[in-house]
Amino acid sequence: MSIAVPCAALQAMVVGLVGEYGVGYLAIVYGTLLAVWIFLGVIFNRTVKGESPEIFIEIPPYRIPYIRSLLKKIWIRIKWFLKEAVPFVLLGVLVVNLLYTFGIIQFIGKITAPVVTRVLGLPQEAVGALIVGFLRKDVAVGMLIPLGLTVKQLVIASIVLAMYFPCVATFTTLIKELGVVDMLKSAGIMILSSLIVGGLLNLIMP
């Protein structure tokens, strides 16, 4: 799920960024993620040991919600989002500015140039977005806007950002659920898969 199912915030950014070029490009993004999800799921189901316990959940009866309660819940979620997202956005901007100021982004861009520019077909400036993706992937997608990328590059960058590494919240959850060793294995699979898929798209897409 963490490799091919983007969170709601990331989906909103992808739809806003890629959707303006047409539904077909959104279909490429979500179709690719779905194909990766099924392909890796089948492989790991056959190779990774484990059990699938049965879960029974009682579903309550559906009722028409009260408008007052609905508006209250919406307001609570909006406040929660602003409280949680704004600090990450500000932190991401601060981190990127510091990295640019000290020349770290440029240094990393030069090191990763063969991968970022040749394999993925993205400019070196996209490295900053990939780094911030660890904090907030939706913010990272937003950082692609001023780079003036082509629609092909936007599709590849969106897919790579969705796959390449878990955000800090997912990263923490994976450590708790899997442990450090299995989490590192999962992260390695994510990075390798994103490079392979991004590289294939760079070759296939016109």
CNS distance restraints for C-alpha pairs under 8 A (distance, minus, plus):
assign (resid   1 and name CA) (resid   5 and name CA) 5.14 0.50 0.50
assign (resid   1 and name CA) (resid  37 and name CA) 7.44 0.50 0.50
assign (resid   2 and name CA) (resid   6 and name CA) 7.32 0.50 0.50
assign (resid   2 and name CA) (resid 163 and name CA) 7.59 0.50 0.50
assign (resid   2 and name CA) (resid 166 and name CA) 6.63 0.50 0.50
assign (resid   2 and name CA) (resid 170 and name CA) 7.25 0.50 0.50
assign (resid   3 and name CA) (resid  37 and name CA) 7.46 0.50 0.50
assign (resid   3 and name CA) (resid 162 and name CA) 6.80 0.50 0.50
assign (resid   3 and name CA) (resid 163 and name CA) 4.68 0.50 0.50
assign (resid   3 and name CA) (resid 164 and name CA) 7.31 0.50 0.50
assign (resid   3 and name CA) (resid 165 and name CA) 7.64 0.50 0.50
assign (resid   3 and name CA) (resid 166 and name CA) 7.47 0.50 0.50
assign (resid   3 and name CA) (resid 190 and name CA) 6.11 0.50 0.50
assign (resid   4 and name CA) (resid  33 and name CA) 5.04 0.50 0.50
assign (resid   4 and name CA) (resid  34 and name CA) 6.75 0.50 0.50
assign (resid   4 and name CA) (resid  36 and name CA) 6.71 0.50 0.50
assign (resid   4 and name CA) (resid  37 and name CA) 5.48 0.50 0.50
assign (resid   4 and name CA) (resid 162 and name CA) 6.66 0.50 0.50
assign (resid   4 and name CA) (resid 163 and name CA) 5.94 0.50 0.50
assign (resid   5 and name CA) (resid  33 and name CA) 7.25 0.50 0.50
assign (resid   5 and name CA) (resid  37 and name CA) 7.97 0.50 0.50
assign (resid   5 and name CA) (resid 162 and name CA) 7.57 0.50 0.50
assign (resid   6 and name CA) (resid  10 and name CA) 5.95 0.50 0.50
assign (resid   6 and name CA) (resid  11 and name CA) 6.10 0.50 0.50
assign (resid   6 and name CA) (resid 162 and name CA) 5.82 0.50 0.50
assign (resid   7 and name CA) (resid  11 and name CA) 6.19 0.50 0.50
assign (resid   8 and name CA) (resid  12 and name CA) 6.22 0.50 0.50
assign (resid   9 and name CA) (resid  13 and name CA) 6.48 0.50 0.50
assign (resid   9 and name CA) (resid 138 and name CA) 5.71 0.50 0.50
assign (resid  10 and name CA) (resid  14 and name CA) 6.15 0.50 0.50
assign (resid  10 and name CA) (resid 137 and name CA) 6.13 0.50 0.50
assign (resid  10 and name CA) (resid 138 and name CA) 4.30 0.50 0.50
assign (resid  10 and name CA) (resid 141 and name CA) 7.51 0.50 0.50
assign (resid  10 and name CA) (resid 162 and name CA) 7.80 0.50 0.50
assign (resid  11 and name CA) (resid  15 and name CA) 6.01 0.50 0.50
assign (resid  11 and name CA) (resid 138 and name CA) 7.80 0.50 0.50
assign (resid  12 and name CA) (resid  16 and name CA) 6.10 0.50 0.50
assign (resid  12 and name CA) (resid 138 and name CA) 7.94 0.50 0.50
assign (resid  13 and name CA) (resid  17 and name CA) 5.94 0.50 0.50
assign (resid  13 and name CA) (resid 138 and name CA) 5.90 0.50 0.50
assign (resid  13 and name CA) (resid 141 and name CA) 6.43 0.50 0.50
assign (resid  13 and name CA) (resid 142 and name CA) 6.70 0.50 0.50
assign (resid  14 and name CA) (resid  18 and name CA) 5.66 0.50 0.50
assign (resid  14 and name CA) (resid  19 and name CA) 7.21 0.50 0.50
assign (resid  14 and name CA) (resid 141 and name CA) 7.06 0.50 0.50
assign (resid  14 and name CA) (resid 158 and name CA) 6.53 0.50 0.50
assign (resid  15 and name CA) (resid  19 and name CA) 4.70 0.50 0.50
assign (resid  15 and name CA) (resid  20 and name CA) 7.79 0.50 0.50
assign (resid  15 and name CA) (resid  26 and name CA) 6.98 0.50 0.50
assign (resid  16 and name CA) (resid  20 and name CA) 6.66 0.50 0.50
assign (resid  17 and name CA) (resid 142 and name CA) 7.89 0.50 0.50
assign (resid  17 and name CA) (resid 145 and name CA) 7.59 0.50 0.50
assign (resid  17 and name CA) (resid 154 and name CA) 7.74 0.50 0.50
assign (resid  18 and name CA) (resid  22 and name CA) 7.40 0.50 0.50
assign (resid  18 and name CA) (resid  25 and name CA) 6.64 0.50 0.50
assign (resid  18 and name CA) (resid  26 and name CA) 6.30 0.50 0.50
assign (resid  18 and name CA) (resid 151 and name CA) 7.10 0.50 0.50
assign (resid  18 and name CA) (resid 154 and name CA) 6.69 0.50 0.50
assign (resid  18 and name CA) (resid 155 and name CA) 6.83 0.50 0.50
assign (resid  19 and name CA) (resid  23 and name CA) 5.99 0.50 0.50
assign (resid  19 and name CA) (resid  25 and name CA) 7.06 0.50 0.50
assign (resid  19 and name CA) (resid  26 and name CA) 5.96 0.50 0.50
assign (resid  21 and name CA) (resid  25 and name CA) 6.86 0.50 0.50
assign (resid  21 and name CA) (resid 151 and name CA) 7.20 0.50 0.50
assign (resid  22 and name CA) (resid  26 and name CA) 7.08 0.50 0.50
assign (resid  23 and name CA) (resid  27 and name CA) 6.13 0.50 0.50
assign (resid  24 and name CA) (resid  28 and name CA) 6.40 0.50 0.50
assign (resid  25 and name CA) (resid  29 and name CA) 6.46 0.50 0.50
assign (resid  25 and name CA) (resid 155 and name CA) 6.97 0.50 0.50
assign (resid  26 and name CA) (resid  30 and name CA) 6.24 0.50 0.50
assign (resid  26 and name CA) (resid 155 and name CA) 7.93 0.50 0.50
assign (resid  27 and name CA) (resid  31 and name CA) 5.45 0.50 0.50
assign (resid  28 and name CA) (resid  32 and name CA) 5.83 0.50 0.50
assign (resid  28 and name CA) (resid 155 and name CA) 7.62 0.50 0.50
assign (resid  29 and name CA) (resid  33 and name CA) 6.37 0.50 0.50
assign (resid  29 and name CA) (resid 155 and name CA) 6.22 0.50 0.50
assign (resid  29 and name CA) (resid 156 and name CA) 7.99 0.50 0.50
assign (resid  29 and name CA) (resid 158 and name CA) 7.35 0.50 0.50
assign (resid  29 and name CA) (resid 159 and name CA) 6.08 0.50 0.50
assign (resid  30 and name CA) (resid  34 and name CA) 6.01 0.50 0.50
assign (resid  31 and name CA) (resid  35 and name CA) 6.10 0.50 0.50
assign (resid  32 and name CA) (resid  36 and name CA) 6.17 0.50 0.50
assign (resid  32 and name CA) (resid 159 and name CA) 7.78 0.50 0.50
assign (resid  33 and name CA) (resid  37 and name CA) 6.06 0.50 0.50
assign (resid  33 and name CA) (resid 159 and name CA) 7.17 0.50 0.50
assign (resid  34 and name CA) (resid  38 and name CA) 6.22 0.50 0.50
assign (resid  35 and name CA) (resid  39 and name CA) 5.95 0.50 0.50
assign (resid  36 and name CA) (resid  40 and name CA) 5.91 0.50 0.50
assign (resid  37 and name CA) (resid  41 and name CA) 5.83 0.50 0.50
assign (resid  38 and name CA) (resid  42 and name CA) 6.11 0.50 0.50
assign (resid  39 and name CA) (resid  43 and name CA) 6.39 0.50 0.50
assign (resid  40 and name CA) (resid  44 and name CA) 5.98 0.50 0.50
assign (resid  41 and name CA) (resid  45 and name CA) 5.88 0.50 0.50
assign (resid  42 and name CA) (resid  46 and name CA) 6.46 0.50 0.50
assign (resid  43 and name CA) (resid  47 and name CA) 6.22 0.50 0.50
assign (resid  44 and name CA) (resid  48 and name CA) 5.14 0.50 0.50
assign (resid  45 and name CA) (resid  49 and name CA) 7.81 0.50 0.50
assign (resid  65 and name CA) (resid  69 and name CA) 7.23 0.50 0.50
assign (resid  65 and name CA) (resid  70 and name CA) 6.53 0.50 0.50
assign (resid  66 and name CA) (resid  70 and name CA) 6.07 0.50 0.50
assign (resid  67 and name CA) (resid  71 and name CA) 6.05 0.50 0.50
assign (resid  68 and name CA) (resid  72 and name CA) 6.19 0.50 0.50
assign (resid  69 and name CA) (resid  73 and name CA) 6.17 0.50 0.50
assign (resid  70 and name CA) (resid  74 and name CA) 6.19 0.50 0.50
assign (resid  71 and name CA) (resid  75 and name CA) 6.14 0.50 0.50
assign (resid  72 and name CA) (resid  76 and name CA) 6.21 0.50 0.50
assign (resid  73 and name CA) (resid  77 and name CA) 6.20 0.50 0.50
assign (resid  74 and name CA) (resid  78 and name CA) 6.14 0.50 0.50
assign (resid  75 and name CA) (resid  79 and name CA) 6.17 0.50 0.50
assign (resid  76 and name CA) (resid  80 and name CA) 6.13 0.50 0.50
assign (resid  77 and name CA) (resid  81 and name CA) 6.02 0.50 0.50
assign (resid  78 and name CA) (resid  82 and name CA) 6.18 0.50 0.50
assign (resid  79 and name CA) (resid  83 and name CA) 6.00 0.50 0.50
assign (resid  80 and name CA) (resid  84 and name CA) 6.02 0.50 0.50
assign (resid  81 and name CA) (resid  85 and name CA) 5.56 0.50 0.50
assign (resid  81 and name CA) (resid  86 and name CA) 7.90 0.50 0.50
assign (resid  82 and name CA) (resid  86 and name CA) 5.54 0.50 0.50
assign (resid  83 and name CA) (resid  87 and name CA) 7.08 0.50 0.50
assign (resid  84 and name CA) (resid  88 and name CA) 6.96 0.50 0.50
assign (resid  85 and name CA) (resid  89 and name CA) 6.13 0.50 0.50
assign (resid  86 and name CA) (resid  90 and name CA) 6.15 0.50 0.50
assign (resid  87 and name CA) (resid  91 and name CA) 5.91 0.50 0.50
assign (resid  88 and name CA) (resid  92 and name CA) 5.85 0.50 0.50
assign (resid  88 and name CA) (resid 135 and name CA) 6.89 0.50 0.50
assign (resid  88 and name CA) (resid 136 and name CA) 6.80 0.50 0.50
assign (resid  89 and name CA) (resid  93 and name CA) 6.19 0.50 0.50
assign (resid  89 and name CA) (resid 136 and name CA) 7.49 0.50 0.50
assign (resid  89 and name CA) (resid 139 and name CA) 6.50 0.50 0.50
assign (resid  90 and name CA) (resid  94 and name CA) 6.10 0.50 0.50
assign (resid  91 and name CA) (resid  95 and name CA) 6.01 0.50 0.50
assign (resid  92 and name CA) (resid  96 and name CA) 6.09 0.50 0.50
assign (resid  92 and name CA) (resid 132 and name CA) 5.98 0.50 0.50
assign (resid  92 and name CA) (resid 135 and name CA) 6.78 0.50 0.50
assign (resid  92 and name CA) (resid 136 and name CA) 7.59 0.50 0.50
assign (resid  92 and name CA) (resid 139 and name CA) 7.70 0.50 0.50
assign (resid  93 and name CA) (resid  97 and name CA) 6.08 0.50 0.50
assign (resid  94 and name CA) (resid  98 and name CA) 6.15 0.50 0.50
assign (resid  95 and name CA) (resid  99 and name CA) 6.11 0.50 0.50
assign (resid  95 and name CA) (resid 132 and name CA) 7.95 0.50 0.50
assign (resid  96 and name CA) (resid 100 and name CA) 6.06 0.50 0.50
assign (resid  96 and name CA) (resid 105 and name CA) 7.96 0.50 0.50
assign (resid  96 and name CA) (resid 128 and name CA) 6.57 0.50 0.50
assign (resid  96 and name CA) (resid 132 and name CA) 7.20 0.50 0.50
assign (resid  97 and name CA) (resid 101 and name CA) 5.95 0.50 0.50
assign (resid  98 and name CA) (resid 102 and name CA) 6.17 0.50 0.50
assign (resid  99 and name CA) (resid 103 and name CA) 6.06 0.50 0.50
assign (resid  99 and name CA) (resid 104 and name CA) 4.97 0.50 0.50
assign (resid  99 and name CA) (resid 105 and name CA) 5.54 0.50 0.50
assign (resid 100 and name CA) (resid 104 and name CA) 6.07 0.50 0.50
assign (resid 100 and name CA) (resid 105 and name CA) 5.43 0.50 0.50
assign (resid 100 and name CA) (resid 106 and name CA) 7.09 0.50 0.50
assign (resid 103 and name CA) (resid 107 and name CA) 6.20 0.50 0.50
assign (resid 104 and name CA) (resid 108 and name CA) 6.07 0.50 0.50
assign (resid 105 and name CA) (resid 109 and name CA) 5.86 0.50 0.50
assign (resid 105 and name CA) (resid 125 and name CA) 8.00 0.50 0.50
assign (resid 105 and name CA) (resid 127 and name CA) 6.92 0.50 0.50
assign (resid 105 and name CA) (resid 128 and name CA) 6.22 0.50 0.50
assign (resid 106 and name CA) (resid 110 and name CA) 6.21 0.50 0.50
assign (resid 106 and name CA) (resid 124 and name CA) 7.84 0.50 0.50
assign (resid 107 and name CA) (resid 111 and name CA) 6.40 0.50 0.50
assign (resid 108 and name CA) (resid 112 and name CA) 6.01 0.50 0.50
assign (resid 108 and name CA) (resid 127 and name CA) 7.41 0.50 0.50
assign (resid 109 and name CA) (resid 113 and name CA) 5.58 0.50 0.50
assign (resid 109 and name CA) (resid 124 and name CA) 5.13 0.50 0.50
assign (resid 109 and name CA) (resid 125 and name CA) 7.13 0.50 0.50
assign (resid 109 and name CA) (resid 127 and name CA) 5.97 0.50 0.50
assign (resid 110 and name CA) (resid 124 and name CA) 7.41 0.50 0.50
assign (resid 112 and name CA) (resid 116 and name CA) 5.90 0.50 0.50
assign (resid 113 and name CA) (resid 117 and name CA) 5.36 0.50 0.50
assign (resid 113 and name CA) (resid 118 and name CA) 7.19 0.50 0.50
assign (resid 113 and name CA) (resid 124 and name CA) 6.29 0.50 0.50
assign (resid 114 and name CA) (resid 118 and name CA) 5.23 0.50 0.50
assign (resid 114 and name CA) (resid 119 and name CA) 6.81 0.50 0.50
assign (resid 115 and name CA) (resid 119 and name CA) 4.91 0.50 0.50
assign (resid 115 and name CA) (resid 120 and name CA) 6.42 0.50 0.50
assign (resid 116 and name CA) (resid 120 and name CA) 5.15 0.50 0.50
assign (resid 116 and name CA) (resid 121 and name CA) 6.26 0.50 0.50
assign (resid 116 and name CA) (resid 122 and name CA) 5.52 0.50 0.50
assign (resid 116 and name CA) (resid 123 and name CA) 6.88 0.50 0.50
assign (resid 116 and name CA) (resid 124 and name CA) 6.63 0.50 0.50
assign (resid 116 and name CA) (resid 126 and name CA) 7.97 0.50 0.50
assign (resid 116 and name CA) (resid 127 and name CA) 7.59 0.50 0.50
assign (resid 117 and name CA) (resid 121 and name CA) 4.44 0.50 0.50
assign (resid 117 and name CA) (resid 122 and name CA) 4.77 0.50 0.50
assign (resid 117 and name CA) (resid 123 and name CA) 5.59 0.50 0.50
assign (resid 117 and name CA) (resid 124 and name CA) 6.60 0.50 0.50
assign (resid 118 and name CA) (resid 122 and name CA) 7.66 0.50 0.50
assign (resid 119 and name CA) (resid 195 and name CA) 7.53 0.50 0.50
assign (resid 119 and name CA) (resid 198 and name CA) 7.44 0.50 0.50
assign (resid 119 and name CA) (resid 199 and name CA) 4.98 0.50 0.50
assign (resid 119 and name CA) (resid 202 and name CA) 7.20 0.50 0.50
assign (resid 120 and name CA) (resid 156 and name CA) 7.19 0.50 0.50
assign (resid 120 and name CA) (resid 195 and name CA) 7.23 0.50 0.50
assign (resid 120 and name CA) (resid 198 and name CA) 5.45 0.50 0.50
assign (resid 120 and name CA) (resid 199 and name CA) 5.04 0.50 0.50
assign (resid 120 and name CA) (resid 202 and name CA) 5.87 0.50 0.50
assign (resid 121 and name CA) (resid 153 and name CA) 6.87 0.50 0.50
assign (resid 121 and name CA) (resid 199 and name CA) 7.87 0.50 0.50
assign (resid 121 and name CA) (resid 202 and name CA) 6.19 0.50 0.50
assign (resid 122 and name CA) (resid 126 and name CA) 6.55 0.50 0.50
assign (resid 122 and name CA) (resid 153 and name CA) 6.15 0.50 0.50
assign (resid 122 and name CA) (resid 157 and name CA) 7.53 0.50 0.50
assign (resid 123 and name CA) (resid 127 and name CA) 7.98 0.50 0.50
assign (resid 125 and name CA) (resid 129 and name CA) 7.84 0.50 0.50
assign (resid 125 and name CA) (resid 147 and name CA) 7.34 0.50 0.50
assign (resid 126 and name CA) (resid 130 and name CA) 6.48 0.50 0.50
assign (resid 126 and name CA) (resid 144 and name CA) 6.83 0.50 0.50
assign (resid 126 and name CA) (resid 147 and name CA) 7.71 0.50 0.50
assign (resid 127 and name CA) (resid 131 and name CA) 6.27 0.50 0.50
assign (resid 128 and name CA) (resid 132 and name CA) 6.29 0.50 0.50
assign (resid 129 and name CA) (resid 133 and name CA) 6.03 0.50 0.50
assign (resid 129 and name CA) (resid 140 and name CA) 4.54 0.50 0.50
assign (resid 129 and name CA) (resid 141 and name CA) 6.87 0.50 0.50
assign (resid 129 and name CA) (resid 143 and name CA) 5.82 0.50 0.50
assign (resid 129 and name CA) (resid 144 and name CA) 6.77 0.50 0.50
assign (resid 130 and name CA) (resid 134 and name CA) 7.39 0.50 0.50
assign (resid 130 and name CA) (resid 140 and name CA) 6.58 0.50 0.50
assign (resid 130 and name CA) (resid 161 and name CA) 6.70 0.50 0.50
assign (resid 131 and name CA) (resid 135 and name CA) 7.92 0.50 0.50
assign (resid 131 and name CA) (resid 140 and name CA) 7.94 0.50 0.50
assign (resid 132 and name CA) (resid 136 and name CA) 6.29 0.50 0.50
assign (resid 132 and name CA) (resid 137 and name CA) 7.05 0.50 0.50
assign (resid 132 and name CA) (resid 139 and name CA) 7.35 0.50 0.50
assign (resid 132 and name CA) (resid 140 and name CA) 5.53 0.50 0.50
assign (resid 133 and name CA) (resid 137 and name CA) 4.14 0.50 0.50
assign (resid 133 and name CA) (resid 138 and name CA) 7.46 0.50 0.50
assign (resid 133 and name CA) (resid 139 and name CA) 7.13 0.50 0.50
assign (resid 133 and name CA) (resid 140 and name CA) 4.97 0.50 0.50
assign (resid 133 and name CA) (resid 141 and name CA) 7.90 0.50 0.50
assign (resid 133 and name CA) (resid 161 and name CA) 6.74 0.50 0.50
assign (resid 133 and name CA) (resid 165 and name CA) 7.87 0.50 0.50
assign (resid 133 and name CA) (resid 167 and name CA) 6.32 0.50 0.50
assign (resid 134 and name CA) (resid 165 and name CA) 6.91 0.50 0.50
assign (resid 134 and name CA) (resid 166 and name CA) 6.45 0.50 0.50
assign (resid 134 and name CA) (resid 167 and name CA) 4.37 0.50 0.50
assign (resid 134 and name CA) (resid 168 and name CA) 5.59 0.50 0.50
assign (resid 135 and name CA) (resid 167 and name CA) 5.56 0.50 0.50
assign (resid 135 and name CA) (resid 168 and name CA) 5.40 0.50 0.50
assign (resid 136 and name CA) (resid 140 and name CA) 6.35 0.50 0.50
assign (resid 136 and name CA) (resid 167 and name CA) 6.02 0.50 0.50
assign (resid 136 and name CA) (resid 168 and name CA) 7.46 0.50 0.50
assign (resid 137 and name CA) (resid 141 and name CA) 6.31 0.50 0.50
assign (resid 137 and name CA) (resid 161 and name CA) 6.68 0.50 0.50
assign (resid 137 and name CA) (resid 162 and name CA) 7.38 0.50 0.50
assign (resid 137 and name CA) (resid 167 and name CA) 6.44 0.50 0.50
assign (resid 138 and name CA) (resid 142 and name CA) 6.41 0.50 0.50
assign (resid 139 and name CA) (resid 143 and name CA) 6.34 0.50 0.50
assign (resid 140 and name CA) (resid 144 and name CA) 6.93 0.50 0.50
assign (resid 140 and name CA) (resid 161 and name CA) 7.83 0.50 0.50
assign (resid 141 and name CA) (resid 145 and name CA) 7.54 0.50 0.50
assign (resid 141 and name CA) (resid 157 and name CA) 7.90 0.50 0.50
assign (resid 141 and name CA) (resid 158 and name CA) 6.70 0.50 0.50
assign (resid 141 and name CA) (resid 161 and name CA) 7.53 0.50 0.50
assign (resid 143 and name CA) (resid 147 and name CA) 7.71 0.50 0.50
assign (resid 144 and name CA) (resid 148 and name CA) 7.54 0.50 0.50
assign (resid 144 and name CA) (resid 149 and name CA) 7.30 0.50 0.50
assign (resid 144 and name CA) (resid 154 and name CA) 7.69 0.50 0.50
assign (resid 145 and name CA) (resid 149 and name CA) 7.44 0.50 0.50
assign (resid 149 and name CA) (resid 153 and name CA) 5.71 0.50 0.50
assign (resid 149 and name CA) (resid 154 and name CA) 6.10 0.50 0.50
assign (resid 150 and name CA) (resid 154 and name CA) 6.19 0.50 0.50
assign (resid 151 and name CA) (resid 155 and name CA) 6.16 0.50 0.50
assign (resid 152 and name CA) (resid 156 and name CA) 6.31 0.50 0.50
assign (resid 152 and name CA) (resid 202 and name CA) 7.79 0.50 0.50
assign (resid 152 and name CA) (resid 205 and name CA) 6.89 0.50 0.50
assign (resid 152 and name CA) (resid 206 and name CA) 7.57 0.50 0.50
assign (resid 153 and name CA) (resid 157 and name CA) 5.89 0.50 0.50
assign (resid 154 and name CA) (resid 158 and name CA) 5.95 0.50 0.50
assign (resid 155 and name CA) (resid 159 and name CA) 6.27 0.50 0.50
assign (resid 156 and name CA) (resid 160 and name CA) 6.05 0.50 0.50
assign (resid 156 and name CA) (resid 198 and name CA) 5.69 0.50 0.50
assign (resid 156 and name CA) (resid 201 and name CA) 6.77 0.50 0.50
assign (resid 156 and name CA) (resid 202 and name CA) 7.23 0.50 0.50
assign (resid 157 and name CA) (resid 161 and name CA) 5.95 0.50 0.50
assign (resid 157 and name CA) (resid 198 and name CA) 7.85 0.50 0.50
assign (resid 158 and name CA) (resid 162 and name CA) 6.18 0.50 0.50
assign (resid 159 and name CA) (resid 163 and name CA) 6.23 0.50 0.50
assign (resid 159 and name CA) (resid 194 and name CA) 7.57 0.50 0.50
assign (resid 159 and name CA) (resid 198 and name CA) 7.28 0.50 0.50
assign (resid 160 and name CA) (resid 164 and name CA) 5.37 0.50 0.50
assign (resid 160 and name CA) (resid 194 and name CA) 5.23 0.50 0.50
assign (resid 160 and name CA) (resid 195 and name CA) 7.31 0.50 0.50
assign (resid 160 and name CA) (resid 197 and name CA) 7.86 0.50 0.50
assign (resid 160 and name CA) (resid 198 and name CA) 6.19 0.50 0.50
assign (resid 161 and name CA) (resid 165 and name CA) 7.36 0.50 0.50
assign (resid 163 and name CA) (resid 190 and name CA) 5.90 0.50 0.50
assign (resid 163 and name CA) (resid 191 and name CA) 7.27 0.50 0.50
assign (resid 163 and name CA) (resid 193 and name CA) 7.51 0.50 0.50
assign (resid 163 and name CA) (resid 194 and name CA) 5.48 0.50 0.50
assign (resid 164 and name CA) (resid 187 and name CA) 7.82 0.50 0.50
assign (resid 164 and name CA) (resid 190 and name CA) 5.03 0.50 0.50
assign (resid 164 and name CA) (resid 191 and name CA) 4.50 0.50 0.50
assign (resid 164 and name CA) (resid 192 and name CA) 7.66 0.50 0.50
assign (resid 164 and name CA) (resid 193 and name CA) 7.34 0.50 0.50
assign (resid 164 and name CA) (resid 194 and name CA) 5.01 0.50 0.50
assign (resid 164 and name CA) (resid 195 and name CA) 7.58 0.50 0.50
assign (resid 165 and name CA) (resid 187 and name CA) 6.01 0.50 0.50
assign (resid 165 and name CA) (resid 190 and name CA) 5.92 0.50 0.50
assign (resid 165 and name CA) (resid 191 and name CA) 6.16 0.50 0.50
assign (resid 166 and name CA) (resid 170 and name CA) 5.49 0.50 0.50
assign (resid 166 and name CA) (resid 171 and name CA) 5.39 0.50 0.50
assign (resid 166 and name CA) (resid 187 and name CA) 7.37 0.50 0.50
assign (resid 167 and name CA) (resid 171 and name CA) 5.86 0.50 0.50
assign (resid 168 and name CA) (resid 172 and name CA) 6.10 0.50 0.50
assign (resid 169 and name CA) (resid 173 and name CA) 6.38 0.50 0.50
assign (resid 170 and name CA) (resid 174 and name CA) 6.07 0.50 0.50
assign (resid 171 and name CA) (resid 175 and name CA) 6.40 0.50 0.50
assign (resid 171 and name CA) (resid 183 and name CA) 7.87 0.50 0.50
assign (resid 172 and name CA) (resid 176 and name CA) 6.44 0.50 0.50
assign (resid 173 and name CA) (resid 177 and name CA) 6.09 0.50 0.50
assign (resid 174 and name CA) (resid 178 and name CA) 5.52 0.50 0.50
assign (resid 174 and name CA) (resid 179 and name CA) 7.05 0.50 0.50
assign (resid 174 and name CA) (resid 183 and name CA) 5.79 0.50 0.50
assign (resid 175 and name CA) (resid 179 and name CA) 4.63 0.50 0.50
assign (resid 175 and name CA) (resid 180 and name CA) 5.41 0.50 0.50
assign (resid 175 and name CA) (resid 183 and name CA) 5.74 0.50 0.50
assign (resid 178 and name CA) (resid 182 and name CA) 5.50 0.50 0.50
assign (resid 178 and name CA) (resid 183 and name CA) 5.83 0.50 0.50
assign (resid 179 and name CA) (resid 183 and name CA) 5.96 0.50 0.50
assign (resid 180 and name CA) (resid 184 and name CA) 6.15 0.50 0.50
assign (resid 181 and name CA) (resid 185 and name CA) 6.38 0.50 0.50
assign (resid 182 and name CA) (resid 186 and name CA) 6.11 0.50 0.50
assign (resid 183 and name CA) (resid 187 and name CA) 6.12 0.50 0.50
assign (resid 184 and name CA) (resid 188 and name CA) 6.06 0.50 0.50
assign (resid 185 and name CA) (resid 189 and name CA) 6.26 0.50 0.50
assign (resid 186 and name CA) (resid 190 and name CA) 6.21 0.50 0.50
assign (resid 187 and name CA) (resid 191 and name CA) 6.19 0.50 0.50
assign (resid 188 and name CA) (resid 192 and name CA) 6.09 0.50 0.50
assign (resid 189 and name CA) (resid 193 and name CA) 5.88 0.50 0.50
assign (resid 190 and name CA) (resid 194 and name CA) 6.02 0.50 0.50
assign (resid 191 and name CA) (resid 195 and name CA) 6.26 0.50 0.50
assign (resid 192 and name CA) (resid 196 and name CA) 6.25 0.50 0.50
assign (resid 193 and name CA) (resid 197 and name CA) 6.04 0.50 0.50
assign (resid 194 and name CA) (resid 198 and name CA) 5.75 0.50 0.50
assign (resid 195 and name CA) (resid 199 and name CA) 5.83 0.50 0.50
assign (resid 196 and name CA) (resid 200 and name CA) 6.13 0.50 0.50
assign (resid 197 and name CA) (resid 201 and name CA) 6.17 0.50 0.50
assign (resid 198 and name CA) (resid 202 and name CA) 6.14 0.50 0.50
assign (resid 199 and name CA) (resid 203 and name CA) 6.41 0.50 0.50
assign (resid 200 and name CA) (resid 204 and name CA) 6.05 0.50 0.50
assign (resid 201 and name CA) (resid 205 and name CA) 5.57 0.50 0.50
